Amino acid sequence: MDKISFNYEGRELAVDIIYRKRKNISLKVSPKENIQIIAPNKVSKDLLKKVLKDNSNWILSKLNKFKTFDDNFLKRDYVDDEIYYYMGKQYRLKILKDMNFQNKNNKSYNYIEIKGNNLEIRTNNWEKDYIKDSLKKWYKLRSEEIIMDRIDFLRKESEDFRSIEPSLVKVKEQKKIWGSCNTSKTIYINSKISMLPLDAIDYIIAHEFCHIIYMNHSKDFYALVQKIIPNYKEIVSWLKENNYKFVL
């Protein structure tokens, strides 16, 4: 992989050059001072250096933001004291090993609840994959309950929202997006959405509902979103900065 450099606080950071079959040049800044420049094939390094220079303020702002990045969320081990979010608040995972639970079929069981500052899971199976799967199911159930409640709330609060009728709202696991809407007016919401604070949940629901009227991201689309969620821009900005924390 080809590289060029970018000066940051007196140090030369390596910038990875990724060539692809495309028309535009784009930049990506990630935690751990990772910078990538994605460019069309055969673009000269001199041009790429100019792109870095022209976008240096943006790159610096991203690098500075990631100084406070908490890399505990990059890897999950499903052990005591890992941080998980629920309704926008942090909780520490506590695994209560129930060795007294007996059953004829040796069936695994779990019971999950929020207790104080802890997300407790009482179980007779503390294998990593089982804990992960149990947490996924718990978050999905909570998300289904919360989404229905927030849809009712938004219908009461907003006439514009009340006039929009999807054919179906479904909660499912989605790795990279919080929601989607198709031409059949079916809305899919990420099963981890119960990790987010209420204002972010409301925004994501409203965003997907508005796609039933506008299947694009036009000015009219965002004007409708703003009618329902007046401070949506602040929420979008917050999500971009904190998205990495909401993982299972």
C-alpha positions in Angstrom: 0.0 0.0 0.0 1.4 3.4 -1.0 1.7 6.1 1.7 2.3 9.8 2.0 2.6 11.8 5.3 0.7 14.4 7.2 2.3 16.6 9.9 0.5 16.5 13.2 1.9 18.1 16.3 5.4 18.0 15.0 5.1 14.3 14.0 4.8 12.8 10.5 1.7 10.5 10.4 1.6 7.9 7.7 -1.4 8.4 5.3 -2.6 5.2 3.6 -3.4 5.7 -0.1 -6.2 3.4 -1.4 -6.6 3.4 -5.1 -10.0 2.4 -6.5 -12.0 2.6 -9.6 -13.8 5.8 -8.9 -14.1 9.5 -9.9 -13.6 11.4 -6.7 -11.0 11.7 -3.9 -12.2 11.2 -0.3 -10.5 11.3 3.1 -11.2 9.2 6.1 -9.8 9.9 9.6 -10.3 7.1 12.3 -9.2 6.6 15.9 -5.5 5.7 16.6 -4.3 8.5 14.3 -5.4 6.5 11.2 -5.7 8.6 8.0 -6.7 7.2 4.6 -7.1 8.9 1.3 -9.2 7.0 -1.2 -8.4 8.1 -4.8 -9.1 7.1 -8.4 -6.4 4.9 -10.0 -3.3 6.7 -11.4 -3.8 9.9 -9.4 -0.4 11.4 -8.7 1.0 11.7 -5.1 1.6 15.4 -5.7 -2.2 15.9 -6.2 -3.0 13.8 -3.1 -0.5 15.9 -1.1 -2.3 19.0 -2.2 -5.7 17.5 -1.2 -4.2 16.8 2.3 -2.9 20.4 2.6 -6.3 21.9 1.4 -8.1 19.8 4.0 -5.6 20.1 6.8 -8.0 22.0 9.1 -10.6 19.3 8.8 -8.1 16.6 9.4 -6.7 18.3 12.4 -10.2 18.8 13.9 -10.9 15.1 13.5 -7.6 14.0 15.0 -8.1 16.3 18.0 -11.6 14.9 18.6 -10.2 11.4 18.6 -7.8 12.3 21.4 -10.5 11.5 23.8 -11.6 8.4 22.0 -12.3 5.5 24.3 -10.9 2.3 22.7 -12.6 0.1 25.2 -15.5 -0.1 22.8 -13.4 -1.5 19.9 -13.2 -5.0 21.4 -15.9 -6.8 23.4 -14.9 -9.7 25.8 -18.3 -9.9 27.5 -16.8 -9.9 31.0 -17.5 -8.0 34.2 -17.2 -4.2 34.2 -17.4 -3.7 30.4 -19.4 -0.6 29.6 -22.7 -0.9 27.8 -25.2 1.8 27.1 -29.0 1.7 27.7 -31.2 4.7 27.0 -28.1 6.9 26.7 -26.7 6.0 30.1 -23.6 3.9 30.9 -23.9 0.6 32.8 -21.3 -1.9 33.8 -21.8 -5.5 32.8 -22.1 -7.9 35.8 -22.3 -11.6 35.2 -23.9 -13.4 38.1 -22.9 -17.1 37.7 -25.8 -19.2 38.9 -24.2 -22.5 39.6 -27.2 -23.8 41.6 -29.6 -23.8 38.7 -30.3 -27.4 37.7 -32.4 -28.8 34.9 -32.7 -32.2 33.3 -31.8 -31.1 29.8 -28.8 -28.9 30.8 -30.6 -26.0 29.1 -28.9 -22.6 29.3 -30.9 -19.8 30.8 -30.4 -16.1 31.6 -32.2 -13.2 33.3 -31.1 -9.7 32.4 -32.0 -6.5 34.2 -30.7 -3.0 35.0 -29.8 -2.7 38.7 -28.4 0.6 39.9 -25.4 1.3 37.7 -25.1 -2.3 36.5 -26.4 -4.3 33.6 -26.8 -7.7 35.3 -27.1 -11.0 33.6 -27.8 -14.0 35.9 -27.0 -17.2 34.0 -25.8 -20.8 34.2 -23.8 -20.4 31.0 -21.1 -17.7 30.9 -19.5 -18.7 27.6 -18.7 -15.6 25.6 -20.9 -16.4 22.6 -23.9 -17.2 24.9 -23.5 -13.9 26.8 -23.3 -12.0 23.5 -26.3 -13.7 22.0 -28.3 -13.1 25.3 -27.5 -9.4 25.3 -28.5 -9.1 21.6 -31.9 -10.6 22.3 -32.4 -8.5 25.4 -31.6 -5.2 23.6 -33.9 -6.2 20.7 -36.8 -6.8 23.0 -36.2 -3.5 24.8 -35.9 -1.7 21.4 -39.2 -3.1 20.2 -40.9 -1.8 23.3 -39.3 1.6 23.2 -39.9 2.1 19.5 -43.7 1.5 19.8 -43.8 3.8 22.8 -41.9 6.6 20.9 -44.0 6.3 17.8 -47.1 6.9 20.0 -45.3 9.8 21.6 -44.4 11.4 18.2 -47.9 10.9 16.9 -49.2 12.9 19.9 -46.6 15.6 19.5 -46.5 16.2 15.8 -49.3 16.5 13.3 -46.8 16.0 10.4 -45.6 12.7 11.9 -49.2 11.6 12.6 -50.1 11.9 8.9 -47.4 9.4 7.9 -48.4 5.7 7.8 -45.8 3.0 7.2 -46.9 -0.4 6.1 -44.7 -2.1 8.7 -42.2 -1.1 11.3 -39.7 -3.9 12.1 -36.8 -4.2 14.5 -33.8 -6.1 13.2 -30.0 -6.4 13.6 -28.2 -3.9 11.3 -24.5 -3.5 11.6 -23.8 0.0 10.0 -27.1 1.9 9.9 -29.7 2.9 12.5 -32.6 2.6 10.2 -33.9 2.2 6.6 -37.1 2.5 4.6 -38.0 0.8 1.3 -40.4 1.6 -1.5 -43.0 -0.8 0.1 -43.2 1.7 3.0 -41.5 -0.8 5.4 -39.3 0.7 8.0 -36.5 -1.3 9.6 -34.9 0.0 12.9 -31.7 -1.2 14.3 -32.2 -3.7 17.2 -29.6 -1.8 19.3 -31.5 1.5 19.2 -32.4 1.1 22.9 -28.8 2.0 23.7 -29.4 5.6 22.5 -30.9 8.5 24.4 -34.5 9.3 23.7 -33.9 12.3 21.5 -31.7 10.2 19.2 -34.3 7.4 19.1 -37.0 10.0 18.2 -34.8 11.4 15.4 -34.0 8.1 13.8 -37.7 7.1 13.9 -38.8 10.4 12.4 -36.0 10.2 9.8 -37.2 6.9 8.5 -40.9 7.9 8.6 -40.1 11.0 6.5 -38.6 8.7 3.9 -42.1 7.4 3.2 -42.9 10.9 1.8 -39.5 11.6 0.3 -37.3 8.6 -0.7 -34.2 10.8 -0.8 -32.3 13.3 1.3 -33.5 16.5 -0.5 -34.2 19.9 1.1 -37.9 19.0 1.3 -37.0 15.8 3.2 -34.9 17.6 5.8 -37.5 20.4 6.1 -40.0 17.7 7.1 -37.6 16.1 9.5 -37.0 19.5 11.1 -40.7 20.1 11.6 -40.9 16.9 13.6 -37.5 17.1 15.3 -36.5 20.8 15.4 -32.9 20.2 16.8 -32.2 17.2 14.5 -28.8 18.7 13.3 -27.5 18.7 16.9 -28.6 15.1 17.3 -26.9 14.1 14.0 -23.7 15.8 15.1 -23.8 14.0 18.4 -24.4 10.6 16.8 -21.4 11.1 14.5 -19.1 11.7 17.4 -20.5 9.0 19.7 -21.6 6.2 17.3 -18.7 4.0 18.0 -19.8 3.5 21.6 -23.0 1.7 20.8 -21.7 -1.8 20.0 -22.4 -5.3 21.1 
